[in-house]
Amino acid sequence: MPAYVVVEVTVKDAETYERYKQLAPPAIALYGGRYLARGGATEVLEGTWDVPRFVILEFPSVQQARTWWSSPEYAPAKALRQASTHTDMLLVEGLPPGADPAAAARK
């Protein structure tokens, strides 16, 4: 079942964050992850959400996402991100392939 890492980032040190952006993708890919959104334009459709930078990652499973996040390969990039940003990060379990979203909503 896929899993998604949803990240809201406020960059405090752009130079350090640029280094993070170079280091993170190989570690993400190593654990089967891929970017679905990476800092593109956002538009608030409802509410007052003010997101400076938004990222969505997809992993094959929750376990793969957790393994990536705590991996030695991601550790140097994570340290740069934590030093240069304020980050809110959420791990979300996705629906299995072919699942009926209406049935899942009734659970």
Secondary structure by P-SEA (a helix, b strand, c coil): cbbbbbbbbbbccaaaaaaaaaccaaaaaaacccccccccccccccccccccbbbbbbcccaaaaaaaaacccaaaaaaaaaaccbbbbbbbbbccccccaaaaaac
